[in-house]
Amino acid sequence: MDDRDLTSGQALYAEQCASCHGVNLEGQPDWQTPDNNGILPAPPHDETGHTWHHDNQLLFEYTQLGGEAALAARGVNGFASGMPGFGDILTDDDIWDILAYIRSIWPERVQEVQAGRNPSHQ
């Protein structure tokens, strides 16, 4: 996620993501408790959430394809996700810029831990 456009990422996040994940990346209340349909609320994208626990490619696919499709592509079936796919709305570069913006908010220690979850080519 080096050399991404963080200004664009921030603007796109505000436009496309903040309504669910929060203006300050804080997520929805009780994000770890499924609703009556078994769907978890939108998690925070700051360091208090689990976004940084995942590698870059999964984060990209989750955003592009949506939660259920991204997980199904990795062999995890039947997970009820409220995350829609944005592949028809955002370009690949847009998605990477948003992810880079989110990452830029994390403390350096968290950025380093998350970087260690990626193959060296990402």
DSSP file (Angstrom, degrees, kcal/mol; ACC not computed):
  #  RESIDUE AA STRUCTURE BP1 BP2  ACC     N-H-->O    O-->H-N    N-H-->O    O-->H-N    TCO  KAPPA ALPHA  PHI   PSI    X-CA   Y-CA   Z-CA
    1    1 A M    >         0   0    0      0, 0.0     3,-0.8     0, 0.0     2,-0.1   0.000 360.0 360.0 360.0  19.3    0.0    0.0    0.0
    2    2 A D  T 3   +     0   0    0      1,-0.2    98,-0.0     0, 0.0     0, 0.0  -0.405 360.0  16.7 -71.7 151.0    3.0    2.3   -0.5
    3    3 A D  T 3  S+     0   0    0      1,-0.2    -1,-0.2    -2,-0.1     2,-0.2   0.782  87.6 148.9  59.7  32.1    2.7    5.4   -2.6
    4    4 A R    <   -     0   0    0     -3,-0.8     2,-1.2    92,-0.1    -1,-0.2  -0.530  58.9-102.5 -89.7 163.0   -1.1    5.4   -2.5
    5    5 A D     >  -     0   0    0      1,-0.2     4,-2.5    -2,-0.2    96,-0.2  -0.730  38.3-179.9 -89.0  94.6   -3.2    8.6   -2.6
    6    6 A L  H  > S+     0   0    0     -2,-1.2     4,-2.5     2,-0.2    -1,-0.2   0.822  79.3  55.8 -68.1 -31.4   -4.2    9.0    1.1
    7    7 A T  H  > S+     0   0    0      2,-0.2     4,-2.1     1,-0.2    -1,-0.2   0.934 111.6  43.0 -66.0 -45.4   -6.2   12.2    0.4
    8    8 A S  H  > S+     0   0    0      2,-0.2     4,-3.0     1,-0.2     5,-0.2   0.914 113.2  53.6 -63.9 -42.6   -8.3   10.4   -2.2
    9    9 A G  H  X S+     0   0    0     -4,-2.5     4,-2.5     1,-0.2    -2,-0.2   0.893 108.9  48.7 -59.4 -41.3   -8.6    7.4    0.1
   10   10 A Q  H  X S+     0   0    0     -4,-2.5     4,-2.4     2,-0.2    -1,-0.2   0.921 113.1  46.9 -65.3 -44.0   -9.9    9.6    2.9
   11   11 A A  H  X S+     0   0    0     -4,-2.1     4,-1.9     2,-0.2    -2,-0.2   0.916 114.3  46.9 -64.8 -42.8  -12.4   11.3    0.6
   12   12 A L  H  X S+     0   0    0     -4,-3.0     4,-3.1     2,-0.2     5,-0.5   0.885 110.4  53.1 -66.8 -38.3  -13.6    8.0   -0.8
   13   13 A Y  H  X>S+     0   0    0     -4,-2.5     4,-2.6    -5,-0.2     5,-2.3   0.947 110.0  48.0 -59.2 -47.9  -13.8    6.5    2.7
   14   14 A A  H  <5S+     0   0    0     -4,-2.4    -1,-0.2     1,-0.2    -2,-0.2   0.875 118.1  42.2 -59.7 -37.9  -16.0    9.4    3.8
   15   15 A E  H  <5S+     0   0    0     -4,-1.9    -2,-0.2    -5,-0.2    -1,-0.2   0.876 131.1  18.5 -77.4 -40.7  -18.2    9.0    0.7
   16   16 A Q  H  <5S+     0   0    0     -4,-3.1    -3,-0.2    -5,-0.1    -2,-0.2   0.700 132.1  26.6-108.6 -24.0  -18.5    5.2    0.5
   17   17 A C  T >X5S+     0   0    0     -4,-2.6     4,-2.9    -5,-0.5     3,-1.6   0.744  96.0  76.6-116.8 -32.4  -17.6    3.7    3.9
   18   18 A A  H 3><S+     0   0    0     -5,-2.3     4,-1.8     1,-0.3     5,-0.2   0.770  83.1  69.7 -62.5 -28.5  -18.3    6.2    6.8
   19   19 A S  H 34 S+     0   0    0     -5,-0.2    -1,-0.3     1,-0.2    -2,-0.1   0.817 120.2  17.9 -62.1 -27.6  -22.0    5.7    6.8
   20   20 A C  H <4 S+     0   0    0     -3,-1.6    -2,-0.2     2,-0.1    -1,-0.2   0.786 133.2  40.7-105.5 -43.9  -21.5    2.2    8.2
   21   21 A H  H  < S-     0   0    0     -4,-2.9     6,-3.0     1,-0.1    24,-0.4   0.470 113.6-105.3 -91.4  -1.8  -18.0    2.1    9.5
   22   22 A G    ><  -     0   0    0     -4,-1.8     3,-1.7    -5,-0.4    -3,-0.1   0.310  18.4 -97.3  92.9 142.2  -18.1    5.6   11.1
   23   23 A V  T 3  S+     0   0    0      1,-0.3    -1,-0.1    -5,-0.2    -5,-0.1   0.853 128.9  39.2 -58.9 -36.5  -16.6    9.0   10.2
   24   24 A N  T 3  S-     0   0    0     -6,-0.1    -1,-0.3     3,-0.1    -2,-0.1   0.067 122.0-104.0-102.9  23.2  -13.8    8.3   12.6
   25   25 A L  S <  S+     0   0    0     -3,-1.7    20,-1.8     1,-0.1    21,-1.6   0.715  82.0 134.6  64.5  23.6  -13.5    4.6   11.7
   26   26 A E        -     0   0    0     18,-0.2    -4,-0.2     1,-0.2    -1,-0.1   0.575  51.1-145.2 -83.8 -10.7  -15.2    3.7   15.0
   27   27 A G        -     0   0    0     -6,-3.0    -1,-0.2    16,-0.3    -6,-0.1  -0.085  33.3 -50.5  73.9-178.3  -17.7    1.1   13.6
   28   28 A Q    >   -     0   0    0     14,-3.1     3,-0.9     1,-0.1    -8,-0.0  -0.591  67.5 -87.3 -91.4 155.4  -21.2    0.5   14.7
   29   29 A P  T 3  S+     0   0    0      0, 0.0    -1,-0.1     0, 0.0    13,-0.0  -0.248 111.1  10.7 -58.5 148.4  -22.2   -0.1   18.3
   30   30 A D  T >  S+     0   0    0      1,-0.1     3,-2.2     2,-0.1    -3,-0.0   0.851  77.3 167.9  51.9  40.9  -22.0   -3.7   19.6
   31   31 A W  T <   +     0   0    0     -3,-0.9    -1,-0.1     1,-0.3    -3,-0.0   0.621  69.4  57.3 -64.1 -13.2  -20.1   -4.7   16.4
   32   32 A Q  T 3  S+     0   0    0      8,-0.1    -1,-0.3     2,-0.1    -2,-0.1   0.400  92.4  80.5 -96.7   2.8  -19.2   -8.1   17.9
   33   33 A T  S <  S-     0   0    0     -3,-2.2     6,-0.1     6,-0.1    -1,-0.1  -0.940  80.5-129.3-113.5 117.3  -22.8   -9.1   18.5
   34   34 A P        -     0   0    0      0, 0.0     6,-0.2     0, 0.0    -2,-0.1  -0.253  22.3-124.4 -61.7 149.4  -24.8  -10.4   15.6
   35   35 A D    >   -     0   0    0      4,-2.6     3,-2.1     1,-0.1     5,-0.0  -0.094  44.6 -76.8 -79.6-172.0  -28.2   -8.9   14.9
   36   36 A N  T 3  S+     0   0    0      1,-0.3    -1,-0.1     2,-0.1     0, 0.0   0.713 134.5  52.9 -63.1 -20.2  -31.5  -10.9   14.7
   37   37 A N  T 3  S-     0   0    0      2,-0.2    -1,-0.3    43,-0.0     3,-0.1   0.366 120.6-107.3 -94.4   3.8  -30.5  -12.1   11.2
   38   38 A G  S <  S+     0   0    0     -3,-2.1     2,-0.5     1,-0.3    42,-0.3   0.620  77.0 134.3  81.7  12.5  -27.1  -13.3   12.4
   39   39 A I        -     0   0    0     42,-0.1    -4,-2.6    -6,-0.1    -1,-0.3  -0.829  52.9-131.0-101.4 130.8  -25.2  -10.5   10.7
   40   40 A L        -     0   0    0     40,-0.6    42,-0.4    -2,-0.5    -9,-0.1  -0.546  26.6-112.4 -75.5 141.1  -22.5   -8.6   12.6
   41   41 A P        -     0   0    0      0, 0.0    -1,-0.1     0, 0.0    41,-0.1  -0.201  52.9 -71.5 -62.4 165.2  -22.7   -4.8   12.5
   42   42 A A        -     0   0    0    -22,-0.1   -14,-3.1    40,-0.1   -11,-0.1  -0.421  56.8-133.0 -62.7 126.7  -19.9   -2.9   10.7
   43   43 A P        -     0   0    0      0, 0.0   -16,-0.3     0, 0.0     2,-0.1  -0.332  23.3 -95.9 -78.1 162.2  -16.7   -3.2   12.6
   44   44 A P        -     0   0    0      0, 0.0     7,-0.6     0, 0.0     6,-0.4  -0.451  21.0-154.0 -70.6 151.3  -14.4   -0.3   13.4
   45   45 A H        +     0   0    0    -20,-1.8   -19,-0.2   -24,-0.4    60,-0.1   0.357  69.4  91.2-106.2   2.0  -11.4    0.2   11.1
   46   46 A D  S >  S-     0   0    0    -21,-1.6     3,-1.6     1,-0.1     6,-0.3  -0.164 105.9 -79.2 -80.7-171.5   -9.3    1.9   13.7
   47   47 A E  T 3  S+     0   0    0      1,-0.3    -1,-0.1    58,-0.2    59,-0.0   0.625 125.2  69.3 -69.5 -11.4   -6.9   -0.2   15.9
   48   48 A T  T 3  S+     0   0    0      2,-0.0    -1,-0.3     3,-0.0    -3,-0.1   0.642  95.6  64.0 -80.6 -13.1   -9.8   -1.3   18.2
   49   49 A G  S <  S-     0   0    0     -3,-1.6    -4,-0.1    -6,-0.1     3,-0.1  -0.101  91.8-109.4 -94.3-164.5  -11.3   -3.5   15.4
   50   50 A H  S >  S+     0   0    0     -6,-0.4     3,-2.1     1,-0.1     4,-0.3   0.352  84.3 103.9-111.8   4.2  -10.0   -6.5   13.6
   51   51 A T  G >  S+     0   0    0     -7,-0.6     3,-1.8    -5,-0.3    -1,-0.1   0.903  80.6  54.6 -52.8 -44.1   -9.3   -5.0   10.2
   52   52 A W  G 3  S+     0   0    0     -6,-0.3    -1,-0.3     1,-0.3    -2,-0.1   0.561  92.7  72.6 -71.3  -6.8   -5.6   -5.0   10.9
   53   53 A H  G <  S+     0   0    0     -3,-2.1    -1,-0.3     2,-0.1     2,-0.3   0.597  90.8  75.4 -78.3 -10.8   -5.7   -8.7   11.7
   54   54 A H  S <  S-     0   0    0     -3,-1.8    63,-0.1    -4,-0.3    64,-0.1  -0.696  85.1-109.7-107.8 153.4   -6.1   -9.5    8.0
   55   55 A D     >  -     0   0    0     -2,-0.3     4,-2.0    62,-0.1     3,-0.2  -0.348  34.7-107.9 -75.2 161.6   -3.7   -9.4    5.0
   56   56 A N  H  > S+     0   0    0      1,-0.2     4,-2.6     2,-0.2     5,-0.2   0.873 115.4  55.4 -58.7 -41.4   -4.0   -6.8    2.3
   57   57 A Q  H  > S+     0   0    0      1,-0.2     4,-2.8     2,-0.2    -1,-0.2   0.905 108.1  47.8 -64.4 -41.1   -5.4   -9.1   -0.3
   58   58 A L  H  > S+     0   0    0      2,-0.2     4,-3.0     1,-0.2     5,-0.2   0.926 111.8  50.6 -63.9 -42.5   -8.3  -10.3    1.9
   59   59 A L  H  X S+     0   0    0     -4,-2.0     4,-1.7     2,-0.2    -2,-0.2   0.909 112.3  47.7 -60.5 -41.1   -9.1   -6.6    2.7
   60   60 A F  H  X S+     0   0    0     -4,-2.6     4,-3.0     2,-0.2    -2,-0.2   0.953 114.6  44.8 -63.0 -50.3   -9.1   -5.8   -1.0
   61   61 A E  H  X>S+     0   0    0     -4,-2.8     4,-3.1     1,-0.2     5,-0.7   0.872 110.0  55.3 -64.6 -37.6  -11.3   -8.7   -1.9
   62   62 A Y  H  X5S+     0   0    0     -4,-3.0     4,-1.1    -5,-0.2    -1,-0.2   0.896 114.4  40.9 -60.7 -40.2  -13.7   -8.1    1.0
   63   63 A T  H  <5S+     0   0    0     -4,-1.7    23,-2.6    -5,-0.2    -2,-0.2   0.912 121.0  41.7 -74.6 -43.6  -14.2   -4.5   -0.3
   64   64 A Q  H  <5S+     0   0    0     -4,-3.0    23,-2.2    21,-0.2    24,-0.2   0.939 130.5  22.4 -70.5 -48.2  -14.3   -5.4   -4.0
   65   65 A L  H  <5S-     0   0    0     -4,-3.1    20,-0.5    20,-0.2     4,-0.3   0.712 109.1-111.2 -94.8 -23.5  -16.5   -8.6   -3.8
   66   66 A G     X< -     0   0    0     -4,-1.1     4,-2.4    -5,-0.7     5,-0.2  -0.154  38.0 -75.9  98.4 158.0  -18.3   -8.2   -0.5
   67   67 A G  H  > S+     0   0    0     16,-1.7     4,-2.3     1,-0.2     5,-0.2   0.910 125.8  45.0 -59.1 -51.4  -17.9  -10.2    2.6
   68   68 A E  H  > S+     0   0    0     15,-0.4     4,-2.5     1,-0.2    -1,-0.2   0.921 116.6  45.2 -63.6 -44.3  -19.7  -13.4    1.7
   69   69 A A  H  > S+     0   0    0     -4,-0.3     4,-2.1     2,-0.2    -1,-0.2   0.890 112.5  51.4 -67.7 -39.5  -18.2  -13.7   -1.7
   70   70 A A  H  X S+     0   0    0     -4,-2.4     4,-0.6     2,-0.2    -1,-0.2   0.914 114.7  42.5 -64.1 -42.3  -14.6  -12.9   -0.5
   71   71 A L  H ><>S+     0   0    0     -4,-2.3     5,-2.8    -5,-0.2     3,-1.0   0.893 111.3  54.6 -72.0 -38.8  -14.8  -15.5    2.2
   72   72 A A  H ><5S+     0   0    0     -4,-2.5     3,-1.8     1,-0.3    -2,-0.2   0.877 102.5  58.3 -60.8 -37.0  -16.5  -18.1   -0.1
   73   73 A A  H 3<5S+     0   0    0     -4,-2.1    -1,-0.3     1,-0.3    -2,-0.2   0.742 107.6  48.1 -64.2 -21.7  -13.6  -17.6   -2.5
   74   74 A R  T <<5S-     0   0    0     -3,-1.0    -1,-0.3    -4,-0.6    -2,-0.2   0.243 128.6 -98.1-101.5  10.7  -11.3  -18.7    0.3
   75   75 A G  T < 5S+     0   0    0     -3,-1.8     2,-0.9     1,-0.2    -3,-0.2   0.533  85.0 127.3  89.2   6.3  -13.5  -21.7    1.2
   76   76 A V      < -     0   0    0     -5,-2.8     3,-0.3    -6,-0.1     2,-0.3  -0.851  38.3-179.0 -98.8 105.5  -15.4  -20.2    4.0
   77   77 A N        +     0   0    0     -2,-0.9     3,-0.1     1,-0.2    -8,-0.0  -0.748  52.4  28.4-107.5 151.8  -19.1  -20.8    3.2
   78   78 A G  S    S+     0   0    0     -2,-0.3     2,-0.6     1,-0.3    -1,-0.2   0.572  72.0 143.7  83.0  10.0  -22.2  -19.8    5.0
   79   79 A F        -     0   0    0     -3,-0.3     2,-0.8   -11,-0.2    -1,-0.3  -0.748  46.1-139.4 -85.0 120.4  -20.8  -16.7    6.7
   80   80 A A        +     0   0    0     -2,-0.6   -40,-0.6   -42,-0.3     2,-0.4  -0.701  29.8 177.5 -82.0 112.3  -23.6  -14.0    6.9
   81   81 A S        -     0   0    0     -2,-0.8   -13,-0.2   -42,-0.1   -42,-0.1  -0.939  32.0-158.7-120.2 139.2  -21.9  -10.7    6.1
   82   82 A G        +     0   0    0    -42,-0.4    -1,-0.1    -2,-0.4   -40,-0.1   0.462  63.5 110.9 -88.3  -2.6  -23.5   -7.3    5.8
   83   83 A M        -     0   0    0      1,-0.0   -16,-1.7   -17,-0.0   -15,-0.4  -0.631  57.3-153.9 -79.7 114.5  -20.6   -6.0    3.8
   84   84 A P        -     0   0    0      0, 0.0   -18,-0.4     0, 0.0     2,-0.3  -0.397  23.2-102.0 -79.1 163.6  -21.6   -5.4    0.1
   85   85 A G        -     0   0    0    -20,-0.5   -21,-0.2   -19,-0.2   -20,-0.2  -0.664  25.4-168.8 -83.7 142.7  -19.2   -5.5   -2.7
   86   86 A F    >>  +     0   0    0    -23,-2.6     4,-3.3    -2,-0.3     3,-1.4   0.214  55.3 110.5-113.9  12.0  -18.0   -2.2   -4.1
   87   87 A G  T 34 S+     0   0    0    -23,-2.2    -1,-0.1     1,-0.3   -22,-0.1   0.744  80.4  49.3 -61.9 -24.8  -16.3   -3.6   -7.3
   88   88 A D  T 34 S+     0   0    0    -24,-0.2    -1,-0.3    -3,-0.2    -2,-0.1   0.578 120.1  37.0 -87.8 -10.2  -19.0   -2.0   -9.5
   89   89 A I  T <4 S+     0   0    0     -3,-1.4     2,-0.3     1,-0.2    -2,-0.2   0.770 115.9  45.8-107.7 -39.5  -18.6    1.4   -7.8
   90   90 A L  S  < S-     0   0    0     -4,-3.3    -1,-0.2   -26,-0.1     2,-0.1  -0.834  74.6-127.7-112.7 144.6  -14.9    1.7   -7.0
   91   91 A T     >  -     0   0    0     -2,-0.3     4,-2.3     1,-0.1     5,-0.2  -0.371  34.9-104.7 -76.9 166.8  -11.9    1.1   -9.2
   92   92 A D  H  > S+     0   0    0      1,-0.2     4,-2.5     2,-0.2     5,-0.2   0.923 124.8  51.5 -57.9 -43.7   -9.1   -1.2   -7.9
   93   93 A D  H  > S+     0   0    0      1,-0.2     4,-2.5     2,-0.2    -1,-0.2   0.889 106.9  53.7 -61.9 -39.2   -7.0    2.0   -7.3
   94   94 A D  H  > S+     0   0    0      2,-0.2     4,-2.4     1,-0.2    -1,-0.2   0.935 109.7  47.7 -58.8 -46.3   -9.9    3.5   -5.3
   95   95 A I  H  X S+     0   0    0     -4,-2.3     4,-2.6     1,-0.2    -2,-0.2   0.932 112.2  48.3 -62.7 -46.1  -10.1    0.5   -3.1
   96   96 A W  H  X S+     0   0    0     -4,-2.5     4,-2.5     1,-0.2    -1,-0.2   0.884 110.7  52.3 -62.6 -37.4   -6.3    0.4   -2.5
   97   97 A D  H  X S+     0   0    0     -4,-2.5     4,-2.3     2,-0.2    -1,-0.2   0.907 110.5  47.9 -64.6 -41.0   -6.4    4.2   -1.7
   98   98 A I  H  X S+     0   0    0     -4,-2.4     4,-2.7     2,-0.2    -2,-0.2   0.940 112.8  48.0 -63.6 -47.0   -9.1    3.6    0.9
   99   99 A L  H  X S+     0   0    0     -4,-2.6     4,-2.6     1,-0.2    -2,-0.2   0.890 111.4  50.5 -62.0 -39.2   -7.3    0.7    2.4
  100  100 A A  H  X S+     0   0    0     -4,-2.5     4,-2.1     2,-0.2    -1,-0.2   0.895 109.9  50.7 -66.1 -39.3   -4.1    2.8    2.6
  101  101 A Y  H  X S+     0   0    0     -4,-2.3     4,-0.8     2,-0.2    -2,-0.2   0.951 110.8  48.3 -61.0 -48.9   -6.0    5.6    4.2
  102  102 A I  H >X S+     0   0    0     -4,-2.7     3,-1.3     1,-0.2     4,-0.7   0.938 112.3  49.4 -56.5 -47.6   -7.4    3.2    6.8
  103  103 A R  H >< S+     0   0    0     -4,-2.6     3,-1.0     1,-0.3    -1,-0.2   0.853 102.2  62.5 -60.1 -36.2   -3.9    1.8    7.5
  104  104 A S  H 3< S+     0   0    0     -4,-2.1    -1,-0.3     1,-0.3    -2,-0.2   0.705  98.0  57.9 -65.4 -19.0   -2.4    5.3    7.8
  105  105 A I  H << S+     0   0    0     -3,-1.3    -1,-0.3    -4,-0.8    -2,-0.2   0.743  87.4  94.6 -81.6 -25.2   -4.7    5.9   10.9
  106  106 A W  S << S-     0   0    0     -3,-1.0   -60,-0.0    -4,-0.7     5,-0.0  -0.326  88.5 -99.2 -69.0 148.3   -3.3    2.9   12.8
  107  107 A P    >>  -     0   0    0      0, 0.0     4,-2.3     0, 0.0     3,-0.5  -0.295  38.2-107.7 -59.7 153.5   -0.5    3.3   15.3
  108  108 A E  H 3> S+     0   0    0      1,-0.2     4,-2.4     2,-0.2     5,-0.2   0.868 119.4  56.5 -54.4 -40.8    2.9    2.4   13.9
  109  109 A R  H 3> S+     0   0    0      1,-0.2     4,-2.0     2,-0.2    -1,-0.2   0.903 109.1  45.8 -58.5 -43.2    3.0   -0.8   16.0
  110  110 A V  H <> S+     0   0    0     -3,-0.5     4,-2.7     2,-0.2    -1,-0.2   0.886 110.2  54.0 -69.1 -39.6   -0.3   -2.0   14.5
  111  111 A Q  H  X S+     0   0    0     -4,-2.3     4,-2.4     1,-0.2    -2,-0.2   0.904 109.2  49.2 -59.5 -40.9    0.9   -1.1   11.0
  112  112 A E  H  X S+     0   0    0     -4,-2.4     4,-1.5     2,-0.2    -2,-0.2   0.909 110.9  48.8 -66.6 -42.4    4.0   -3.2   11.5
  113  113 A V  H  < S+     0   0    0     -4,-2.0     4,-0.3     1,-0.2     3,-0.3   0.940 113.7  46.7 -62.0 -46.8    2.0   -6.2   12.8
  114  114 A Q  H >< S+     0   0    0     -4,-2.7     3,-1.7     1,-0.2     4,-0.2   0.888 107.0  57.3 -64.3 -39.0   -0.4   -6.0    9.9
  115  115 A A  H >< S+     0   0    0     -4,-2.4     3,-1.5     1,-0.3    -1,-0.2   0.849  99.5  61.0 -60.1 -33.3    2.4   -5.7    7.4
  116  116 A G  T 3< S+     0   0    0     -4,-1.5    -1,-0.3    -3,-0.3    -2,-0.2   0.614  94.2  63.4 -69.2 -11.8    3.8   -9.0    8.7
  117  117 A R  T <  S+     0   0    0     -3,-1.7    -1,-0.3    -4,-0.3    -2,-0.2   0.469  91.5  84.5 -89.1  -2.5    0.6  -10.7    7.6
  118  118 A N  S <  S-     0   0    0     -3,-1.5   -64,-0.0    -4,-0.2   -63,-0.0  -0.774  85.1-111.3-104.6 142.3    1.2  -10.0    4.0
  119  119 A P    >   -     0   0    0      0, 0.0     3,-2.0     0, 0.0    -2,-0.1  -0.342  44.5-103.0 -58.5 155.3    3.3  -11.9    1.5
  120  120 A S  T 3  S+     0   0    0      1,-0.3    -2,-0.0     2,-0.1    -4,-0.0   0.679 116.3  65.0 -61.0 -18.3    6.4   -9.8    0.6
  121  121 A H  T 3         0   0    0      1,-0.2    -1,-0.3     0, 0.0    -3,-0.0   0.512 360.0 360.0 -84.8  -2.4    4.9   -8.7   -2.8
  122  122 A Q    <         0   0    0     -3,-2.0    -1,-0.2    -7,-0.1    -2,-0.1   0.465 360.0 360.0 -97.7 360.0    2.0   -6.7   -1.3
